[in-house]
Amino acid sequence: MAKEIFPGITVDPQVIHGRPVIAETRVPVEVVVGELAGGSSFEDIRQDYHLTDEQIRAALGYAAQMLSSTTVYAAN
């Protein structure tokens, strides 16, 4: 059963091995963020993955939350 971990983002052990996905899809958050990082536009992602702008923003919001809770230690 899917569990919402962020508005519009769910995890389910039986969907994509429990990776965070856009709610009610099988599209992983990491794919959406990776597409944006690679230069794809919202329009490209809407067409390729049949997502809405709100769903794309949910992926970005979740990624931002995850980064804000991560500590990075620079090596000397």
Secondary structure, 3 states (H helix, E strand, C coil): CCEEEECCEEECCCCHHHCCEECCCCCEHHHHHHHHHCCCCHHHHHHHHCCCHHHHHHHHHHHHHHHHCCCCCCCC
